[in-house]
Amino acid sequence: MFSYILPFLIGLVVTFICTPFVKKLALRIGAVDKPNARKVHDRIMPRLGGLAIYLGFVASVWWMVDDYKEIAALAIAATVVLVTGILDDKYDIRPTYKLLGQVIAAIIVVVFGVEMEFIHLPFSEVDTFNFGILSIPITILWIVGVTNSINLMDGLDGLASGVTAIATGTMLVLAVMMGNIPVIILSAALLGSLIAFLFYNFHPAKIFMGDSGSLFLGFMMAVLSLLGFKQAAFASLIVPILILGVPLSDTAFAILRRVANKRPISAPDKQHLHHCLLNMGLSHRATVLVIYGISLFFGASAIFFSRATVWVEIMLLAVIFLLLTLGAEMIGIIHTTYKPVTNFFKRSKDVILRVVRVKS
């Protein structure tokens, strides 16, 4: 047990100590975030916080590199992603270059054998469907997609770091249940680093994680989910999606919103989940806490899902999808007026009331 607690404590202490120094470094080299129309902060803020999280994480797990080839690949690839983020924090590099760094990092872990190899088919005579050669592009798409979903969500103090901490904690619980020692240690180390960084990043933030942090954390979430669940019976795909429910759903809604409004998918806007909650009148801190609550719901659902029967899993997914759709329509994350599910329930209620009145 101590061997699991130690990485957590090392990550916690190293990141806590390093963050003030990283803050000074960011200000010195000009890696700062300036206010604009899309930002909610009103003053220049140092970014580069991802470097402090990375240092805490690496200090915790460096000794594992010689024992696990996947960990060696993860360390190399994570460094590529971090450097890409640091360059963006300093120079605001083009999105194409950021994407290139992510793809290179994804290819590195694939070369070392980390792949999304199959999915389980619960109602089929064939127990699993193997992706075959398609596992390589699917894995790369998964890593790049998850990495960017965390990046898109990084819009409020403590939001991305807190949601990622909850997701990492969920992965840690599931890894303990499965006896997956490498993922236990990696998750514990990352969780400790994130909790320490939250001390400086929660509202009002003293430092932002920047793209160095959001890209690094997104990459870590993607690869940890592959390491943790690629050999699981049913949960090989659904569980990591549930764990990352908040960033993935926010990204999916952003794509749907831009398609519905006939805008480019890559076009930025101020209609993400946190923007919608702020527009409803919630304070900065309350908005973050509400999203933490949603993340905890997804995390608990993932843990329950991993131990449920197939029919219970299907019902759980149906309930989650319904709640997600209703919630999205209530806050207007896709469209402010087009709300088909909400309108369906309203019409159904009116019909039931009319029938009741007629019978009475």
N, C-alpha and C positions, 0 to 999 in steps of 0.2 A: 504493500500500500504506500509506503514511504517513497518508493521509486516513482510512483505516480504523482504524489504531492510535490516532490522536489522540483520537477520541471515547471509546475505551476508557480511555485515560490520564486524560482530563478527568473522566469519571465516577468513576474510581478515586480520584483526588486530592480532588475536591470532596466526595464522600461521606465519605471518610476524615476530612477536616477538619471537616465539618459535624456528624458524628454525636455527638461529645462535647457540642457546644452544644445539639443537639436533646435529648440526655439531660437536660441541666440545665433546658431549657424544659419538658420533660415533668414533671419533679419539681416545678417551680415552679407549673405550672397544675393539677397533680393528675391528669395523664393517666397513671395507674399501673395495674398489673395486680395485684390482691390474690389471695392463695392461697385456694382453696376445694376442695371434694371432687373436682372434675373436673380440677384443675390439678396438674401434677407439681412445680412450684416451691413453696418453703416460705417465701418472703419477698416483700415488696412490690417490684415491678420497674417501672422506667419503661418506657412504651411510646411510640409516636409515631415509631418508627424509620423508618417508611415515608416520613416527610418528608425525612429525610436521603438516602434512595435516590432520591426524586423530584427533589431539588435537584441531585444529581449527574447524573441523566439529562437534566434540562432544560438544565443548563449545557452539556451535550455536543451537544444537537441543536437548540437554539433557532434557529440560522442556517438550518435546513432548512424552517422554517415557510413562508417566502415562496415557496419553489420547489415544494413539493408540498402540494396541498390536503388530501390524506389525512393528512399529518403535522400540519397545522394542526388538523384535526378531532381527531386523536389527542391533541394537547396540551390542547385545551379539555376533551375528555371525560375524560382522565386527571386533570385538575385537579378536575373534579366528583367523581370517584371518591375522590380523595385527601381532599377536604374532607369527604365523607361519612364516610370512615374516621377522620379527625381528630375529628369530632363524636362518633363512637362511642367512640374512645379516651378522650375527656374525659367524656362524659355517659352512655355506655352506652345509646344511642338504641334504639328499638324495631326489630326485624327488618324490619317493613314499611317504615320510613323508609330503612333500608339498601338494601332491594330497590329502592325508588323511585329512589335515587341511581344505582344500577347501570343501571336501565332508561333513565333520562334520558341517561346517558353512552353507552349502546348506541345509542339513537336518534340522538344527535349524529353518531356515525361512520357510521351508515346513511345519514343525510341527505347526507353528503359522498361517498357512493358506495362505501363499504366494505361488501361483502355476500358471503355464501356463495351464489354464483350457480348452481352446478351440481355434480353428481357424475359421475364416469366409470363407465360400465357395460361392463366388460371382455368379457362374453360375450353382448352384445346387438347386434343390427343397428344400433341407435341408439348412436352413440359416446358421447354424454353425455345426461344427463337434467337439463334446466333447471328450476329451481324456480319460475321466473316470479315472480308476486306473493308466493308463499310464502317467497321468499328473505328478505324483511324480518323476519317473525316467527322464521324459522329462525335468522337471524343474531343476533337479539336473544337467543333462547334459548341459543345457543352462547356468547355473551359472558357472559351472566348465569351459566350453568352452570359455565363454566371459572373465572370469578371466584370463585364460592362454593366450588369444589373446592379451590382454594389456601387459602381461608379456613378450611375444615374441617381441612386438613392441618397448620395452624400450631399444633402442640401441644408441640414440644420445641425446645430451643435449637438454632438453626441449621438446623432441618429444612426449613421452607418456603423460606427464602432459599437454602439449598444446592441443593435439588431444582429450584427455579426457575432457579438459575444453570446447572445442568446442561442443563435444557431450553432456556435461552437460548443456551448454547454450541452445542447441536445445531442450533438454528435458524440460528445464525451460519454453521456449516459448510455447511448446505444452501443458504443464501443465496449463499455464495461459489461453490458448485458451479453454481448457477443464474444467477449474475451479477446478482442482485437488489440493486442498490446501496443503495436506501433501507433495506431490511431489514438489510443488512450493517451500516450505520451505526447504526441503531436498536438492533440486537442487541448490537453492540460497546459502545455507550454503557451499555446496561442491565447487561451482564455486568460491566463495570468497576465500576459502582455496587454491584452485589451482592457482588462479591469484597471490596470495601472494607468493606461492612457486615458481612460474615461475620467479619471480624477482631474485631468487638465482639459479635457475636450467637452465635458458636459456643460450645458448652458449656465452661466456665460463662459464660453470657451476662451482659453488662453492661447490655444494653438489649434490649427486645423490639421487633419491627417493628410490633406492634399491628394493628388492622384497617386503619389508614392504609397499612400495608405490604402485608398479605395481599390486600386489595381492589385496591390499585394494581397489584401484581404479577400477580394473576389477570386483571385487565382487560388488562394489557399482553400477557400470554401469549395471550389470546383474539384480540386484534386483530393482533398480530404474525403469528399463524398464518394469519389471513385475508389479510393483506398479502403473506405469503410464498408461500402455496400455492393461492390462489383461481384462478390460471391454470395450475397444474400439470396434466399430462396425466392420470395415474392417482392421484397422491398428493394430490388436492385435498381429500380427507377423511381418509384413513387415516393419512397421515404425521403431521399435527398431533395426531391421537388417540394415536399411538405416542409422540410426543415428550412428551405430557402424560399418559403411561400411569399413573404413580404416583398423582397426585391424582385423575384421572378414575376409575380402578379403585377407589380407596379410597372415593370418593363413591358409586359404583355399588354396592359391597358394603354400604355404610352403608344405602342405600335398601332393598336386598334383606333385610338383617338386620332392619331395623325392620318391614318388611312381614311377614317370617316370624314375628317375635315379636309381631305385631299391636300395634305401637306407632306413633304418629304419625311421619311421615317427618322432620319438623322436630325431633323430640325428641332432645336431646343424649345421648350415652352415652360410655363409656370402652372401646369396642371397636374403635377405629380401628386401622390397621396398626401405628402406633407403640405404642399401648397393648398390643396382642397380643404384640409383640416384647418389650416390657418385662416382661409377665407370664410370658414364657418364661424369664426370668432374665438377659436381656441388660442391660448397663449403659446409661445414658443416651447416652453417646458411641457405644457399639457399635451401639445401635439406629439412631442417625442415620446412621452409616457404612454399615450394611447397606442402609438405604433409599437412600442415595447410590448404592450398587452396583446396586440394582434400577433406579434412574433411568438410570444409565449403560447398562445392558442395553437399556432401552427406546430410549434415544437412538441407540445403535449399530444397533438393529433398524430404526429409522426411516431412518437413512442408507442401510443396506443395501437396505431395502424400496424406496427411491426409485430405485434403479438396477437392480433385479431384474426378471426376466421375470414375466409374469402368473402362471404356474404356480408359480414359486418364491415369489412373494408370497403365494399361497393357502396353500402349505405352511408358510411362515413364520408366517402368522396362526394357522393351526391349532396349531402348536407353542406359540406364545405363549399362546393361549387355554388349552391343556392345562396348561402350566406355571403359569399364573395361577390356574386352578381348583384344581390340586393344592396349590399354595402356600397359597391361601386356606383350604382344608380342613385343612391341616396345622396352621396357627396358630389356627384357629377364629374367623376374622374374621366369618363369617356365622352359624355355629351350632357349638356345641362338640361335638355328637354326630351331627348329620345331615351325613354325608360320603359322598354317593352315588358319586362318581368314585373316591375312595380305596377304598371298599368293593368296587367293581366290579373294580379291579385285584387286590385281595386274593383275591376269589373266583376270578378268572381264574388267578391263581397257584396256588391250591389245586387247581383242576381239572387244570392242567397237571402238577402234581406227582403227582396220583393216576393220571393217564394214564401217566406215566413209570414209576411203580411197577408198574402192571399189566403193561406191556410188558417190564419187566425180570424 
